[in-house]
């Protein structure tokens, strides 16, 4: 008699996969926060071993038997609605995993671990060539994998893009980014010709790390970040790493003369953590707890950072709090002067330090380079020059070094190609969520009062609880009644910057 299975058998496989993925996540977090420099080889071996275990669980005879069993309609029908959704995801992930020979997948995992160490070494030396060989290996793996994964995608890059943004294509992105670029160019021209450039010199006053941390973490907690389920650590490149909904860790970097970077950076990563900490418990130990579309995840970090952290109403309440935490450093700066300087827009070499009006251009540069790598076989030795040329063309500034240019992001070292567009999409999603939220909530009044609970409740109901159980489009349409409309973001930024630059 053939084996018979139940939803419990499916969940048992998913549970074991999730536990191993949590261990990989913890090892990755440690590697980027506190691991001793010389431990890299041992860490790569640890990650290689757990990856092999994960692959075995995902592709062994038992997993394939469960897959074949529930792939039959009569057996699929015995699953609950939640289990059916989990099975569809399990099937999709398993098919993608099986497409890659296990030895290749394990080698790729080890290469990413080595590449992250080489990236950090290259940054320390300000020398791309130290990192280049590892990057070339990763891209060679990805090109090989694309051939095995590709179905009906129009281009090789679309294969990678679809893994982060289901249903998104480069053709759609080209249209979205064209609208954003046109709108930004028009607004920048208006600010330049009609506006008064704010004074932001106070943003560069020396502020010790302890003052910055004291304010930013106090604000993050008031915005909903649960320190019983998270923590803050220092790193080179800020990120949030969640193991599960009860362990979502944020990181930041500090500058004694750029306190805005750390404040907004912590808001951003805490927004990611808010999402991770508030997923419905029914998705524990399943892919819906972890494999969340990056645009939706970024929409929540950017809701915290931009929709709230760059809102004049928020600072009506919080500027006195900031002044108090900074122990008099900003006492001579009025609220009006503060919010105008806080909103000043100017090109910057570093993506994570960019303001909302220049940030999308940083993403478009990376998007165009990634397309050229995978669709046009761009010579990787020329990457620094290509990068620098695009910065000069799009932002009017040229990186003077590899450190401020090609080496600033860790994503490619982790094998994450096709990720960057999610950041720009996150901006657009966040604005559309806020537009819809304002139909039922007086968002500005709530921010002035420091009453964030209604905003948290709205996001919990419409976004956070679902984790990865819904696609980005499904979440957006269910919450707002329409698909992505970049005009909401453009309208919001126009209103904010016209105020900051004293237009009309």
C-alpha positions in Angstrom: 0.0 0.0 0.0 1.3 3.4 -1.0 2.2 5.9 1.8 -0.5 8.2 2.9 0.3 11.7 4.3 -1.5 14.5 6.1 -0.9 18.2 6.5 1.1 17.3 9.6 3.7 15.6 7.5 4.0 18.6 5.3 4.4 20.9 8.3 7.1 18.6 9.8 9.3 19.0 6.7 8.7 22.8 6.8 9.5 22.9 10.5 12.8 21.2 10.0 13.7 23.4 7.1 12.8 26.5 9.1 15.0 25.5 12.1 18.0 25.1 9.9 17.3 28.4 8.1 17.1 30.1 11.5 20.6 28.7 12.4 22.0 29.9 9.1 20.5 33.4 9.8 22.0 33.4 13.2 25.4 32.5 11.8 25.1 35.2 9.2 24.1 37.8 11.8 27.2 36.9 13.9 29.5 37.0 10.9 28.5 40.6 10.3 28.4 41.8 13.9 30.9 40.1 16.2 32.7 37.2 14.6 36.5 37.3 14.9 38.3 38.1 11.7 40.2 34.8 11.5 37.1 32.7 12.0 36.0 33.1 8.4 37.1 29.7 7.1 35.5 27.9 10.0 32.2 29.9 9.6 32.1 29.1 5.9 32.4 25.4 6.7 29.6 25.6 9.3 27.4 27.3 6.8 28.3 24.8 4.1 27.4 21.9 6.5 24.0 23.3 7.5 23.2 24.1 3.8 23.9 20.5 2.9 21.6 19.4 5.7 18.9 21.8 4.5 19.2 20.5 0.9 19.0 16.9 2.1 15.8 17.6 4.0 14.3 19.5 1.0 15.2 16.9 -1.6 15.2 13.5 0.1 12.9 10.6 -0.8 10.4 11.5 2.0 10.1 15.1 0.8 9.6 14.0 -2.8 7.0 11.5 -1.7 5.1 14.2 0.2 5.4 16.4 -2.9 4.1 13.8 -5.2 1.3 12.8 -2.9 -0.2 16.3 -2.5 0.4 17.1 -6.1 -2.6 14.9 -6.8 -5.9 16.9 -6.7 -7.7 14.4 -4.5 -5.0 14.5 -1.9 -4.4 18.3 -2.2 -8.1 18.7 -1.4 -7.6 17.1 2.1 -5.4 19.9 3.2 -6.7 23.0 5.0 -6.7 26.3 3.2 -3.5 27.3 5.0 -1.8 24.0 4.3 -2.8 24.3 0.6 -1.0 27.7 0.4 2.0 26.2 2.2 2.1 23.2 -0.2 2.1 25.5 -3.2 5.0 27.4 -1.8 6.8 24.1 -0.8 6.4 22.8 -4.3 7.7 26.1 -5.9 10.7 26.1 -3.6 11.4 22.4 -4.0 11.3 22.6 -7.7 13.8 25.5 -7.7 16.0 23.7 -5.3 15.9 20.4 -7.3 16.9 22.3 -10.4 20.3 23.0 -8.9 22.6 20.0 -8.2 23.3 19.8 -4.5 27.0 20.0 -4.8 26.6 23.3 -6.7 24.2 24.7 -4.2 26.6 23.9 -1.3 29.5 25.4 -3.2 27.6 28.5 -3.8 26.7 28.9 -0.1 30.4 28.5 0.8 31.4 31.0 -1.9 29.0 33.6 -0.5 30.5 33.3 3.0 34.0 33.8 1.6 32.8 36.6 -0.6 31.4 38.5 2.4 34.7 38.3 4.1 36.5 39.4 0.9 34.1 42.3 0.6 34.9 43.5 4.1 38.6 43.1 3.4 38.3 45.0 0.2 36.5 47.8 2.0 39.2 48.1 4.6 41.8 48.3 1.8 39.6 50.4 -0.5 40.5 48.0 -3.3 37.8 46.4 -5.5 40.3 43.9 -6.9 40.5 42.0 -3.6 36.7 41.3 -3.9 36.5 40.9 -7.7 37.5 37.2 -7.9 34.8 36.2 -5.4 32.2 38.4 -7.1 33.1 36.8 -10.5 32.6 33.3 -8.9 29.2 34.3 -7.5 28.0 35.7 -10.8 29.2 32.6 -12.7 27.1 30.5 -10.3 24.1 32.7 -10.9 24.4 32.6 -14.7 24.5 28.8 -14.5 21.5 28.7 -12.1 19.5 31.0 -14.3 19.7 28.5 -17.2 18.3 25.8 -14.9 15.6 28.0 -13.3 14.4 29.9 -16.4 10.9 29.1 -17.8 9.1 31.8 -19.8 10.9 34.9 -18.4 11.8 37.4 -21.1 15.4 37.9 -20.0 17.9 36.2 -17.7 17.7 39.1 -15.2 13.9 38.6 -15.0 14.6 35.2 -13.5 16.4 36.8 -10.5 14.0 39.7 -10.2 11.0 37.3 -10.0 12.6 35.5 -7.0 12.4 38.7 -4.9 9.3 40.2 -6.5 6.9 37.5 -7.8 5.1 38.8 -10.9 7.5 41.7 -11.5 9.4 42.0 -14.7 12.1 44.4 -16.0 9.6 45.6 -18.6 7.2 46.7 -15.8 10.1 48.2 -13.8 11.3 50.2 -16.8 7.9 51.8 -17.0 7.7 52.5 -13.3 11.2 53.9 -13.0 10.6 56.1 -16.1 7.6 57.7 -14.4 9.6 58.2 -11.2 12.6 59.7 -13.0 10.5 62.1 -14.9 8.6 63.2 -11.8 11.8 63.6 -9.8 13.5 65.7 -12.5 10.5 68.1 -12.7 10.5 68.5 -8.9 14.2 68.9 -8.6 14.1 71.6 -11.3 11.3 73.4 -9.4 13.2 73.3 -6.1 16.4 74.6 -7.8 14.7 77.4 -9.7 12.0 78.5 -7.2 13.1 77.2 -3.8 15.2 78.4 -0.9 17.8 75.9 0.0 17.5 75.0 3.7 20.5 75.3 6.1 21.3 71.8 7.4 24.6 72.7 9.1 23.2 71.7 12.5 23.0 68.1 11.2 26.8 67.9 11.2 27.3 69.1 14.8 29.2 66.6 16.9 26.8 64.2 18.8 28.3 61.3 20.8 27.1 57.8 20.0 25.4 57.4 23.4 23.1 60.4 22.7 22.2 59.2 19.3 21.5 55.7 20.5 19.4 56.9 23.5 17.1 58.9 21.3 16.8 56.5 18.3 16.1 53.4 20.4 13.6 55.3 22.6 11.8 56.4 19.4 12.0 52.9 17.8 10.4 51.4 20.9 7.6 54.0 20.9 7.0 53.2 17.3 6.5 49.5 18.2 9.9 47.8 18.2 9.9 45.2 21.0 13.2 44.9 22.7 12.2 41.7 24.4 12.2 40.3 20.8 15.1 42.2 19.4 18.3 44.0 20.0 20.7 46.6 18.4 24.3 46.0 17.4 27.0 47.8 15.4 28.0 46.7 11.9 29.6 48.0 8.7 26.4 47.8 6.6 23.1 48.2 8.6 20.6 45.3 8.3 17.8 43.5 10.1 18.2 39.8 10.7 15.2 37.8 12.0 15.4 34.3 13.1 11.7 34.2 14.0 9.0 36.5 15.2 10.5 36.5 18.7 14.1 37.2 17.6 14.4 40.1 15.1 17.8 41.9 15.5 18.7 45.3 14.1 22.1 46.9 13.4 23.4 50.3 12.5 26.6 52.3 12.0 27.5 55.6 13.6 29.0 58.9 12.7 29.9 61.5 15.3 29.0 64.3 12.8 26.1 62.7 10.9 23.5 61.9 13.5 20.7 61.8 10.9 22.2 58.7 9.4 22.0 56.6 12.6 18.5 58.0 13.6 16.9 57.2 10.3 18.9 54.0 9.9 17.6 52.7 13.1 14.0 53.8 12.2 14.5 51.9 8.9 15.8 48.6 10.4 13.2 48.8 13.2 10.5 49.0 10.6 11.8 45.7 9.1 11.8 44.2 12.6 8.2 45.4 13.3 7.1 43.4 10.3 9.1 40.3 11.5 7.9 40.6 15.1 4.2 40.8 14.1 3.6 37.9 11.7 0.7 35.7 12.6 2.0 32.9 14.9 0.2 30.4 12.7 3.0 30.8 10.2 5.8 29.9 12.7 8.2 27.3 11.3 6.9 27.8 7.7 8.3 29.7 4.7 5.6 32.3 5.2 7.4 33.4 8.4 10.6 34.2 6.5 10.4 34.3 2.7 8.7 37.7 2.5 8.8 39.7 -0.7 11.4 42.3 -0.4 9.3 45.2 -1.7 6.7 44.6 1.0 9.4 44.3 3.6 11.1 47.5 2.4 7.7 49.3 2.4 7.6 48.7 6.1 11.1 49.8 6.9 10.5 52.9 4.7 7.2 53.6 6.3 9.1 54.0 9.6 12.0 55.9 8.1 10.3 58.1 5.5 6.5 58.1 6.0 7.1 58.8 9.7 10.7 59.8 10.2 10.6 62.5 7.6 7.1 63.8 8.5 6.9 67.3 9.9 4.0 66.3 12.1 6.1 63.5 13.7 8.8 66.0 14.6 6.3 68.4 16.1 6.1 65.8 18.9 9.5 64.3 18.7 11.8 67.3 18.2 11.6 68.4 21.8 12.4 64.7 22.8 15.4 64.7 20.5 16.6 68.1 21.9 16.3 66.7 25.4 18.2 63.5 24.6 21.0 65.5 22.9 21.5 67.5 26.1 21.3 71.0 24.6 23.2 70.5 21.4 20.2 71.6 19.3 18.6 74.0 21.7 19.3 77.0 19.5 17.7 75.4 16.4 14.0 76.2 16.0 11.5 73.5 15.0 11.0 75.2 11.6 14.7 75.4 11.0 15.1 71.8 12.0 12.4 70.3 9.8 13.6 72.4 6.8 17.2 71.2 7.3 16.1 67.7 8.0 14.4 67.6 4.6 17.2 69.2 2.5 17.9 67.2 -0.7 21.3 66.9 -2.2 23.2 64.2 -4.1 25.3 61.8 -2.0 27.7 59.0 -2.9 26.3 56.6 -0.3 22.9 55.0 -0.9 22.0 54.5 2.7 22.6 58.2 3.4 20.5 59.4 0.5 17.4 61.5 0.9 14.0 60.4 -0.6 14.4 62.5 -3.7 17.8 61.1 -4.7 17.5 57.6 -3.3 15.5 56.1 -6.3 18.4 57.1 -8.6 20.8 55.1 -6.5 18.5 52.1 -7.0 18.1 52.7 -10.7 21.9 52.8 -11.2 22.2 49.4 -9.5 19.2 48.0 -11.4 20.8 49.0 -14.8 24.1 47.6 -13.8 22.6 44.3 -12.7 20.7 44.1 -16.0 23.9 44.7 -17.9 25.7 42.0 -15.9 23.2 39.2 -16.6 21.6 40.3 -19.9 24.7 41.8 -21.6 27.6 39.9 -19.9 29.2 43.1 -18.6 32.9 42.8 -18.0 33.2 42.7 -14.2 36.7 44.3 -14.3 35.0 47.5 -15.5 32.4 47.6 -12.7 34.0 50.4 -10.8 34.2 52.6 -13.9 30.7 51.8 -15.0 29.4 52.5 -11.5 31.3 55.8 -11.3 30.1 56.9 -14.8 26.5 56.3 -13.9 26.8 58.3 -10.6 28.2 61.2 -12.6 25.4 60.9 -15.2 22.5 60.5 -12.8 23.6 62.4 -9.7 26.3 64.8 -10.9 28.9 63.4 -8.5 31.7 60.9 -9.1 32.9 58.5 -6.4 36.6 59.2 -5.6 37.2 55.6 -4.4 36.0 52.0 -4.5 34.9 52.4 -0.9 32.4 55.1 -1.7 31.5 53.5 -5.0 31.3 49.9 -6.0 32.1 48.5 -2.5 29.4 50.2 -0.5 26.8 47.5 -0.6 27.0 43.9 0.8 24.1 42.5 -1.3 26.1 41.1 -4.2 28.6 39.5 -1.8 25.6 37.6 -0.3 24.5 36.4 -3.8 21.5 38.7 -3.8 21.2 39.9 -7.4 17.8 41.3 -8.3 17.2 42.6 -4.8 17.9 46.3 -5.3 14.7 47.3 -7.1 12.7 46.2 -4.0 14.1 49.3 -2.2 12.5 51.7 -4.7 9.3 49.7 -4.9 9.2 49.8 -1.1 9.2 53.6 -1.2 6.2 53.5 -3.6 4.3 50.9 -1.7 4.8 52.8 1.6 3.3 56.0 0.1 0.3 54.1 -1.3 -0.3 52.5 2.1 -0.1 55.9 3.8 -2.5 57.4 1.2 -5.0 54.6 2.0 -4.5 54.9 5.8 -5.4 58.6 5.7 -8.9 57.7 4.4 -9.7 56.4 7.9 -7.1 57.9 10.2 -5.9 61.4 10.8 -2.3 60.4 10.5 -0.8 63.9 11.0 -2.9 64.4 14.2 -1.8 61.1 15.5 1.9 61.8 14.8 1.6 65.2 16.5 0.1 63.5 19.6 2.7 60.8 19.6 -0.1 58.2 19.4 1.3 55.5 17.1 -1.0 52.6 18.1 -3.7 53.2 15.5 -0.9 53.2 12.8 0.5 50.0 14.2 -2.9 48.4 14.3 -3.6 49.4 10.6 -0.3 47.9 9.4 -0.8 44.8 11.6 -4.2 44.2 10.0 -3.4 45.0 6.4 0.3 44.0 6.1 2.3 42.4 8.9 0.1 39.5 9.9 0.3 37.9 6.5 4.1 37.4 6.3 4.9 35.8 3.0 1.5 34.2 2.6 0.3 36.8 0.1 2.1 38.3 -2.9 3.0 42.0 -2.9 0.3 42.7 -5.4 -2.3 40.8 -3.4 -1.4 42.7 -0.2 -1.3 46.1 -1.9 -4.6 45.6 -3.8 -6.4 44.2 -0.7 -5.2 47.1 1.4 -5.6 50.0 -1.1 -8.0 48.7 -3.8 -5.6 49.2 -6.6 -2.2 48.1 -8.0 0.9 50.1 -7.7 0.6 53.8 -8.5 3.9 55.8 -8.2 1.9 59.1 -8.3 1.1 58.8 -4.6 4.8 58.9 -3.8 5.5 61.7 -6.2 2.6 63.8 -4.8 3.7 63.2 -1.2 7.3 64.2 -1.9 6.3 67.2 -3.9 4.2 68.5 -1.0 6.9 67.9 1.6 9.8 69.4 -0.4 7.8 72.4 -1.5 7.2 73.2 2.1 10.8 72.6 3.1 12.0 74.8 0.2 9.3 77.5 0.9 7.6 77.2 -2.5 3.9 78.5 -2.5 
